[in-house]
Amino acid sequence: MIYDRKLNIEQLELLGSQYQKILQISKEGNSNNQLYLTKNREVYLPKGALIHYSSSAIETIRSISKNGILAPELFGQKKQGSTYYCADFYKIESDMLISDYNKNFTFLNQNDFRNNGIAYVINPTSKIGGLIYYDLLDSKFNNNSTINTIIDYQNTHGINNSSAILGGIPSNAISGIILGDKVVLNTELTKIIEKYFPNVYLITRGGNILKDRSNMVKIEDFENISLKWSQESIKNMNLQNKAKILQEENNKLKENISLLLNNIKKILTPFEQAKLLISIGYFELPTSLLKQLTEKEKEKLQIIENRKES
């Protein structure tokens, strides 16, 4: 462990006590894997749940599986940011559908998450109550100088609903994992995540259930069926997004061509306009333009077209 911010005796004792709690809980069995569903069978995140974004690099997955989501100082690494000796999370303020959370919280929609990110979900239970109580960004510590000076409180300008849990959370307190789209499409990586986290649920950004360990879903071979269905859904969504982008680009192109043609009409004679349109691939000239051409000009344009074809 390293100390990248000076702590007094009382703060050191609190950090040590938190670390002992982490070690104690890590020795116990996993009982925090509840999957929450509405009456309509939609996945939701319960009030007080913590969300931790991470990359899907295998070494990171392996490390969190072994050690949990811990403050970097506990690994001998300096903290990047102001929440010293803490693990950083987003906190759910009220019960929320995962589909709504996906729409309203920007980190789930950022390219890096959509492509290769995963997010760990920690349900708030009495088992880990002693750990999550020490959220150093919670307003209950605003006037507690012993607690709020562990971190650089004045410079904690994170996004709304951020949490900084002193010490962190052990791996067996992780309830579920939200998988980014490309992670879902990578069957081998999905299986690796299942291997390292056999007791948690897995869901997609859209709330599709890939694996359930709280027995809410009881369908034979459900996991394989759901994975394949989710992969096809993401592929179709990606195709729709690409088609939408192409359509938007096509509309912009049409607008630009229309603007260009209007400007051409102002500076070129009808004959020059016709020559230009033919040269860029127009097979049929607008009727209004043809009416402005003389017979000799039409004959010349026919000669140009014949030369072009030859």
Order of alpha helices (4+ residues) and beta strands (2+ residues): alpha-beta-beta-alpha-beta-beta-beta-alpha-alpha-beta-alpha-alpha-beta-beta-beta-alpha-alpha-beta-beta-alpha-alpha-alpha-alpha
